[in-house]
Amino acid sequence: MEHSAHQGHEHPAHPAQHAHHEHHEQQHGHHPDHAQHTGHAHQHHGGGSSWRTAAQATLHCLTGCAIGEVLGQVIGVGFGLHNGATVVLSIALAFVFGYALTMRGVLKAGLPFREALKVALAADTVSIIVMELIDNGVMVAVPGAMDAGLGQLLFWLSLAGSLVLAFLVTVPVNRWLIGRGRGHAVVHAYH
């Protein structure tokens, strides 16, 4: 009875926001306070869940970045590349894997490739830049980390520490972006 009454409820939001609410309801069911939602990402995912949402978005981004970062560092150190070349390779691969991971999910939702790429660029660019500044900054700042071999604990501890620090610094950045309908907020409509 309550659900049928809700179906007749008119939303003053834009059609895209209305579609997002319908998609959210199909996944999560009807919320009693649904009438208070306005469709804006910062209100829809705000309050106590905004830190959780930001952490999830950061973890998602970190996964792609970490794959590229670790691969770049392993290739650079393994092949004895100059530190600058290793950093450039790590950053390039972090962007490739970070965008690819987001695009994978958006393409599954049925978006064409070009549109999926635009969503990934909008969702991940700032987050990846922040992560890469921290990741590579730590690796360069820790004495001997970039020169350590793949079999040395210093290399792996520095890399792990840089990824943890990057996560901690990027969560508030992503929370701020999501709160303004940017960053990973643009991906929520496709999940």
Secondary structure by P-SEA (a helix, b strand, c coil): caaaaaaaccccccaaaaaaaaaaaaacccccccccccccccccccccaaaaaaaaaaaaaaaaaaaaaaaaaaaaaaacccaaaaaaaaaaaaaaaaaaaaaaaaaaacccaaaaaaaaaaccaaaaaaaaaaaaaaaaacccccccccccaaaaaaaaaaaaaaaaaaaaaaaaaaaaccccccccccc
